[in-house]
Amino acid sequence: MSGWRGGWQGERYWDEVPLTCCADRYDVHVRECGLDDIAEIDTFKDLQRLDSAYAG
């Protein structure tokens, strides 16, 4: 992203938009991450098992 009307110029990562560039348009909350929040996905089959949207 570059050239946003709000004043910044140059390249930005997508995750900067809700945190810095357009913070007034987002309601971001942070919570502690637990072990159940993390899943290792090594293959497409692993992803399919975790998310039915990818099941075929």
Secondary structure, DSSP 8 states (H G I E B T S, - for coil): ----TTS--S---TTHIIIIITGGG---------GGG-----SHHHHHHH-GGG--
